[in-house]
Amino acid sequence: MHLKSVLLLEPYNTPNKVTTKSQDSVNSKSTNSIYAHLVKLIYKKHKIALPALHSVPLGLAQLSSVLKEEGISTHHVPFLLDEISRYLTEKEIEKRISSFDYDSVWLSVGSPPAVVEVLRFAKIIKKINNSTHIMVGGVLPSMYPEFFLFNPEIDYLIRGPGEIASKQYAMDPTESNYRNIQGFCYKNNGSVHISPHFAVKPDLSKLPPSDLEGLNIDEYMKSNRFGNVQTARGCPFNCPYCLHSKYWGLEVDYKPMKNVEKELKTFEEHGCEVILFTDSTFTLHKKRFQDFVEMYEKEKLSLRTILQTRADQFSEEDARLMNKLNPVFLFLGGESGSQEILKNLRGKDVDGGRQHTKNMFKALDNAKKQDLICASSWIIGLPGESKETVKQTKKVVCDLTKAGMDGSDIRVLQIYPGSDYYNYPEKWGLNIQSKFAIGDQDLGNWGKFEYGSHSTEHMTSSEIVEAAENVRLELLKIYSLNAK
């Protein structure tokens, strides 16, 4: 007997309820000023008010389409839309969840700070009906299944991409079946059983288009005409600070173009104006990129687009093709301007890191030839960081800005659970100094789910924060001069 109905939820952390002891607050005044600068440029050029970057949860939308193919109904409550602006009370959550008829509830863990909300929702669901089975999935549950399953409200967990394992469970939710599902973790008589391997990766060519309408797309579009679309999974570069390749794999798999087209048309039909493609390197496969542009033009799509890619994967031809996609802006990963840092940064270490810096200037030049707005991201506090390497990064960032880089996001290194930096800090010369509670919970050895403070061999945590702020302030001076 398979499940008849599943409730799919993605709780979001409410900022004023999560204990944030981050080494570098993402809401710093200078960071917001740089973001506001980019927003003004985008509005001036495109007459588009850059939206808040939240949308229909893609993972749940894909799971919904897979379940519906098997005759299992799904429901979704877009709690995120409320949680962004206010704290939802337990009574509000309980009332809205209780209005649905479901056999099981699946919770997606979207970010480290969201963990506290996922656990809060799980307690509320068990309060409504203690026999309801709750399953969690996402990057953090995949990396640290023990933490989630040792919480009494969580019954099951899937490690890795969930389409195949979740369908196998939903079609036969008995222990005799799920104990043999690769990637499926569960409890039995007080014992926790952790699958040693991630779930079997699905063949993207055989997956149906994501169920955007089933995930209440109209509700998301009411307040924010913005959408995310994923056209590929995987990344071959395996950067040590990133979880993309850890979760999706080093081999890149591509979604059928017909599915991408269907999802884009659905967004457009429901009033979406701007699409961010979540692929880590959108221009990696040149023939695929060309085919995408041809599809976009053939279908006369009007959606504005935001692409992210690597500097070494953005040629003059890529820039010309991007200009056909109603681009809002291009985002490039700069990371560091120091050769000392880059030569030890996997994925950026070609020619001792020198090639990466050259690629950044070349990619910017390619973008400007097509009159594209171009932004970049930079990290302060990488392994080997010192006051001298920060000066080198500042110089490169400022030189790029003077050459036409429209905006740069300067962040302190965030050491994500599951990344190489998190798992092997000593190897990288990093000292993760603090373990934090999430909300008001003492998570013991699992307390580092909140972004923590760290130091390098040459800089203390406070010096890293101060250095990042110094680079931001220097950028704001240049923006101010350019505006006069």
C-alpha positions in Angstrom: 0.0 0.0 0.0 1.6 3.3 -1.1 1.2 6.7 0.4 -1.9 8.6 -0.7 -0.9 12.1 0.1 2.3 14.0 1.2 2.6 17.5 2.7 5.8 19.2 1.4 7.2 22.0 3.5 10.3 24.2 3.5 10.5 26.2 6.8 12.5 29.4 6.7 14.4 30.9 9.6 12.9 34.0 11.0 15.9 36.4 11.5 14.8 37.8 14.8 14.3 34.4 16.3 17.6 32.7 15.3 20.7 33.2 17.4 23.1 34.7 14.8 26.6 34.8 16.1 28.1 34.9 12.6 31.6 36.2 12.2 30.4 38.4 9.4 26.7 39.4 9.4 25.2 39.3 5.9 23.1 42.3 6.9 26.0 44.6 7.6 25.5 48.3 6.7 28.2 48.3 4.1 27.0 45.1 2.5 23.5 46.5 2.2 24.9 49.7 0.7 26.8 47.8 -2.0 23.7 45.8 -2.8 21.6 49.0 -3.0 24.2 50.4 -5.4 23.8 47.4 -7.7 20.0 47.6 -7.4 20.1 51.3 -8.5 22.2 50.4 -11.5 19.9 47.6 -12.5 16.8 49.9 -12.2 18.5 52.7 -14.1 19.5 50.4 -17.0 16.6 48.0 -17.1 13.8 49.7 -15.2 13.6 46.6 -13.0 13.3 46.7 -9.2 15.5 43.8 -8.3 13.3 41.5 -6.3 14.1 39.6 -3.1 15.7 36.4 -4.3 13.2 33.8 -3.1 10.9 31.6 -5.1 9.1 28.3 -5.4 11.3 25.6 -3.6 12.8 23.7 -6.6 13.6 20.5 -4.7 10.1 20.1 -3.4 8.6 21.0 -6.8 10.7 18.2 -8.4 9.7 15.7 -5.7 6.0 16.7 -6.2 6.1 15.9 -9.9 7.7 12.5 -9.3 5.1 11.6 -6.7 2.2 12.7 -8.8 3.4 10.5 -11.7 2.8 7.6 -9.3 -0.7 8.8 -8.4 0.3 10.2 -5.0 -1.2 13.7 -4.3 0.9 16.5 -2.8 0.2 19.7 -0.8 2.4 22.6 -0.1 2.1 25.6 2.3 4.3 28.6 1.3 5.2 29.5 4.9 8.3 31.2 3.6 6.3 34.1 2.3 5.2 34.9 5.8 8.4 33.9 7.7 10.5 36.3 5.7 8.7 39.3 7.3 7.4 38.0 10.6 7.5 35.3 13.2 4.8 32.7 12.8 3.2 31.5 16.0 2.8 27.8 16.8 -1.0 28.2 16.6 -0.8 29.7 13.1 1.4 26.9 11.8 -0.8 24.2 13.5 -4.0 25.7 12.0 -2.6 25.8 8.4 -1.1 22.4 8.5 -4.2 20.8 10.1 -6.3 22.0 7.1 -4.7 19.3 4.9 -5.2 15.6 4.7 -1.9 13.8 4.4 -0.1 10.5 5.3 3.4 11.9 5.7 5.2 15.2 6.0 8.5 15.9 4.3 10.6 18.9 5.4 13.3 20.4 3.2 16.2 22.0 5.1 17.2 25.0 3.0 20.1 26.5 5.0 22.0 26.1 8.3 19.9 28.8 10.1 16.7 27.1 8.9 17.5 24.0 11.1 15.8 25.5 14.1 12.6 26.1 12.2 12.6 22.6 10.7 12.8 21.2 14.3 10.1 23.5 15.5 7.7 22.5 12.7 8.4 18.8 13.4 7.3 19.3 17.0 4.1 21.0 15.9 3.3 18.3 13.3 3.8 15.6 16.0 1.5 17.6 18.3 -1.2 17.5 15.7 -0.8 13.8 15.2 2.0 11.9 16.9 1.8 9.0 14.5 2.5 11.2 11.4 5.8 10.1 9.9 8.2 13.0 9.3 11.0 12.9 6.8 13.8 15.5 6.2 16.1 16.0 3.2 18.6 18.5 1.8 22.3 19.2 2.0 22.6 19.4 5.8 20.6 16.3 6.5 22.7 14.5 3.9 26.0 15.5 5.6 24.9 15.1 9.2 22.0 12.5 9.3 22.8 11.6 13.0 22.0 15.1 14.2 18.5 15.1 12.7 17.6 11.6 13.5 18.6 11.9 17.1 15.8 14.5 17.4 12.7 12.5 18.5 10.3 14.1 16.0 12.3 13.1 12.9 11.5 9.6 11.7 13.2 9.3 8.3 15.9 11.0 6.3 17.3 10.8 2.7 20.9 11.5 2.0 21.5 13.1 -1.3 19.1 13.8 -4.2 15.8 12.5 -3.1 13.8 11.6 -6.2 14.5 7.9 -6.5 14.7 7.1 -2.8 11.6 9.1 -1.9 9.6 7.4 -4.6 10.7 4.0 -3.5 9.6 4.8 0.0 6.3 6.4 -1.0 5.3 3.3 -3.0 6.0 1.0 -0.1 6.5 2.7 3.3 7.2 -0.4 5.2 10.5 -1.2 7.0 11.0 -4.4 4.9 11.3 -2.1 1.9 12.9 1.1 3.1 15.7 -0.5 5.1 17.0 -1.6 1.7 16.7 1.8 -0.1 20.1 3.3 -0.8 20.4 6.7 1.0 17.4 6.1 3.3 18.0 6.5 7.0 15.6 5.6 9.7 15.0 4.6 13.3 14.0 1.2 14.7 13.4 0.4 18.4 15.5 3.3 19.5 18.4 2.6 17.2 19.3 4.9 14.3 20.2 3.4 11.0 22.3 5.5 8.7 22.8 4.7 5.1 26.5 4.8 4.3 25.9 6.0 0.8 23.9 8.8 -0.8 20.7 7.9 -2.6 21.0 6.8 -6.2 21.2 9.8 -8.5 18.2 10.1 -10.9 18.6 10.2 -14.6 17.5 13.8 -15.3 16.4 12.9 -18.8 13.7 10.7 -17.2 12.4 13.1 -14.6 9.2 15.1 -15.4 9.2 18.9 -15.3 9.0 20.4 -11.8 5.5 20.8 -10.4 5.6 24.5 -10.0 1.8 25.0 -10.1 1.4 22.3 -7.4 3.8 24.3 -5.2 1.5 27.3 -5.2 3.4 29.3 -7.8 0.8 32.1 -7.8 1.3 32.7 -4.1 5.0 33.2 -4.6 4.5 35.5 -7.6 2.1 37.8 -5.8 4.8 39.3 -3.7 7.8 38.6 -5.7 7.8 38.1 -9.5 11.0 36.1 -9.3 11.9 32.5 -10.0 14.7 30.0 -9.8 15.3 27.4 -12.5 17.9 24.6 -12.3 19.0 23.3 -15.7 21.9 21.1 -14.5 23.3 19.4 -11.4 26.9 18.8 -10.5 30.2 20.7 -10.7 33.6 19.4 -11.8 35.6 22.0 -9.9 35.1 20.8 -6.3 36.0 24.0 -4.6 36.9 23.3 -0.9 34.5 25.9 0.5 31.5 24.7 -1.6 28.9 22.0 -1.1 27.6 21.8 -4.7 29.9 19.0 -5.9 29.6 17.2 -2.6 25.8 17.0 -2.9 25.2 16.8 -6.6 28.5 15.1 -7.7 31.5 16.1 -9.9 29.8 14.9 -13.1 27.4 17.4 -14.6 24.0 16.1 -15.5 21.6 18.2 -17.7 17.9 18.5 -17.6 16.1 17.8 -20.9 15.6 21.1 -22.8 11.9 20.4 -23.1 11.6 20.3 -19.3 13.6 23.6 -19.0 11.3 25.2 -21.6 8.2 23.9 -19.8 9.3 25.4 -16.5 10.3 28.7 -18.0 6.9 29.0 -19.7 5.1 28.1 -16.5 6.9 30.9 -14.7 6.1 33.3 -17.5 2.4 32.3 -17.6 2.1 33.0 -13.9 3.6 36.5 -14.1 7.2 35.9 -13.4 9.6 38.7 -14.6 13.1 37.6 -13.5 14.7 34.1 -13.5 17.9 33.2 -11.7 19.5 30.0 -13.0 20.9 28.1 -10.1 23.5 26.2 -12.2 26.9 26.7 -10.7 28.5 27.3 -14.1 25.8 28.1 -16.6 28.1 28.5 -19.6 30.2 25.3 -18.9 28.8 23.2 -21.8 29.1 25.5 -24.9 26.8 23.6 -27.2 24.2 23.3 -24.5 24.3 27.0 -23.9 23.9 27.7 -27.6 20.9 25.3 -27.7 19.4 27.1 -24.7 19.6 30.5 -26.4 18.1 29.1 -29.5 15.2 27.7 -27.5 14.7 30.9 -25.7 14.5 32.9 -28.9 12.3 30.4 -30.7 9.8 30.4 -27.9 9.9 34.2 -27.7 10.3 34.2 -23.9 10.3 37.6 -22.3 11.7 36.6 -18.9 14.7 38.6 -17.8 17.7 36.4 -16.7 20.4 36.3 -14.1 23.3 33.9 -14.9 26.3 32.8 -12.8 29.4 31.3 -14.1 33.2 31.2 -13.8 35.5 33.7 -15.4 37.4 31.0 -17.3 34.1 29.9 -18.8 32.9 33.3 -20.1 34.2 34.0 -23.6 33.3 36.7 -26.1 30.9 34.3 -27.7 29.3 33.5 -24.3 28.8 37.2 -23.7 27.2 37.6 -27.2 24.8 34.7 -26.5 23.9 36.0 -23.0 22.9 39.3 -24.5 20.1 37.5 -26.3 18.5 36.4 -23.0 17.2 39.7 -21.7 20.0 39.7 -19.1 19.6 41.5 -15.8 23.2 40.9 -14.8 26.0 38.3 -14.8 27.6 37.0 -11.6 31.2 35.8 -11.5 33.1 34.2 -8.7 36.3 36.1 -7.9 37.1 34.7 -4.4 40.6 36.2 -4.0 43.0 38.5 -5.7 46.1 37.1 -4.0 48.3 34.7 -5.9 49.3 33.3 -2.5 45.7 32.3 -1.8 44.8 31.3 -5.3 47.6 28.9 -5.9 46.3 26.7 -3.0 42.6 27.2 -3.9 41.4 24.2 -5.8 39.6 25.2 -8.9 41.4 28.6 -9.1 45.0 27.4 -9.0 45.9 27.3 -12.7 49.4 28.7 -13.3 49.8 29.4 -9.5 46.5 31.4 -9.5 47.8 34.0 -12.0 45.5 32.8 -14.7 42.4 33.3 -12.6 43.1 37.0 -12.1 43.7 37.4 -15.8 40.4 35.6 -16.5 38.5 37.9 -14.3 39.6 41.0 -16.2 39.0 39.2 -19.6 35.5 38.1 -18.5 34.7 41.6 -17.4 35.9 42.9 -20.8 33.7 40.4 -22.6 30.7 41.4 -20.6 31.3 45.1 -21.2 31.6 44.7 -24.9 28.0 43.4 -24.8 26.9 46.2 -22.3 26.1 43.7 -19.6 25.9 44.5 -15.9 28.5 42.4 -14.2 28.9 41.6 -10.5 31.4 39.5 -8.6 31.9 37.7 -5.3 35.0 37.7 -3.0 35.9 35.9 0.1 38.1 37.2 3.0 39.5 34.7 5.4 40.4 31.9 3.1 43.3 29.6 4.2 46.6 31.5 4.2 44.9 34.9 4.5 47.0 37.6 5.9 46.9 41.4 6.0 49.1 41.4 2.9 46.9 39.0 0.9 43.9 41.1 1.8 45.7 44.2 0.4 46.3 42.2 -2.8 42.6 41.2 -3.1 41.5 44.8 -2.4 43.7 46.1 -5.2 42.3 43.6 -7.7 38.7 44.2 -6.7 39.2 48.0 -6.9 41.0 47.7 -10.2 38.2 45.6 -11.6 35.7 48.2 -10.3 37.5 51.0 -12.0 37.5 48.9 -15.2 33.7 48.5 -15.1 32.8 45.8 -12.5 29.4 47.1 -11.4 29.2 45.5 -8.0 31.2 43.2 -5.7 30.0 41.1 -2.8 32.7 41.0 -0.1 32.1 38.3 2.5 34.0 36.6 5.3 34.5 33.0 4.6 31.5 31.0 5.7 32.5 27.5 6.7 29.6 25.3 5.7 29.1 22.0 7.4 30.1 19.3 5.0 32.7 21.3 3.1 36.4 20.4 3.1 37.1 23.4 5.2 34.6 22.3 7.9 35.6 18.6 7.8 39.4 19.1 7.7 40.2 22.6 9.2 43.6 21.6 10.5 44.7 20.5 7.0 43.8 23.9 5.6 45.3 25.9 8.5 41.9 27.1 9.8 40.8 27.3 13.4 37.1 27.1 13.8 36.8 28.8 17.1 33.2 28.7 18.2 30.3 26.3 18.5 27.0 28.0 18.4 23.5 27.1 19.6 20.7 27.5 17.1 17.9 29.5 18.6 17.7 28.7 22.3 18.8 25.1 21.8 22.0 23.6 23.0 23.2 21.4 20.2 26.3 20.2 21.8 28.8 18.9 19.2 26.4 19.8 16.4 26.3 23.4 17.4 28.3 24.7 14.4 25.4 24.6 12.1 25.2 28.4 12.5 28.0 30.1 10.6 30.8 30.4 13.1 33.9 32.5 13.7 37.3 31.3 12.5 40.9 32.4 12.2 43.8 31.7 9.9 47.4 31.2 10.7 48.0 34.9 10.2 44.7 36.7 11.1 42.3 36.6 14.1 38.6 36.4 13.5 38.2 40.1 14.4 41.0 41.0 12.0 39.2 39.1 9.2 36.0 40.9 9.8 37.7 44.3 9.9 39.6 43.5 6.7 36.4 42.6 4.8 34.7 45.8 6.0 37.8 47.8 4.9 37.5 46.4 1.3 33.7 47.2 1.2 34.3 50.8 2.4 36.9 51.3 -0.3 34.5 50.1 -2.9 31.8 52.4 -1.7 34.3 55.3 -2.1 34.7 54.4 -5.8 31.0 54.0 -6.3 30.5 57.5 -4.8 33.2 59.1 -7.0 31.7 57.4 -10.1 28.3 58.7 -9.3 29.5 62.4 -9.3 
